[in-house]
Amino acid sequence: MGIVDKAKNTVEKLAGQAKEAVGDATNNDDLKAEGQKDQAKGSVKNAAEDVKDVFKK
């Protein structure tokens, strides 16, 4: 299930990047911050998956 979770986390990061870009383009600081938060969440989740992978070996 690790690869599926990593894919979901990557999608979350990409969605965050899109939100941040739209927020930046429209001067919407709330949307920009939400995008940054989504990117951070995706990164943290990917790091957790990497840790799980290390212990599975």
N, C-alpha and C positions, 0 to 999 in steps of 0.2 A: 504494500500500500504506500510505500515511501515515494515512489515516482509520481503517483497520482497526487499526493499531498504537495510535493514540490511543484508540480504543474499548477495546482490551484494557487499556491503561494506566489508563483511567478505572475499569474494572471492578476492577482490582487495588486502586486507591485506595478504592473503595467497600467492597470486601471487608475492607480494612484498617480502615476506620472501623467496620464491623460487629464485627470481632474486638476492637477497642479498647473498644467499648461493652460487649460481653459480658464482657471481662476486667475492666472497671471495675465492672460490676454484680455480678460474682461474686468480686470481690477477688482476681482471678488476675493478678498483676503480669506473669507471663511472657506470657500471652495479650495483655494490654494492650500490652506492648512489641513483640510480634510484629505487632500491628495497626498500631502507629505506624511500624514498619519498612516494612511493606507500603505504607502511605500515602506514605512518603518515596520508596520505589522508584518508585511510579507517577508521582509528581511529577517526579522526575529524568528518567524515561523520556519523559514528555510534553515536558519542556523540550528534550530532545535531538531529539525529533520537530520541535519548533518551529524549532530551529536548522537542521535538514535542509531544512525548508520554505523558509526564507529563502534558502538557497543554490540551491534548485531554480529560483527565479524569474530 
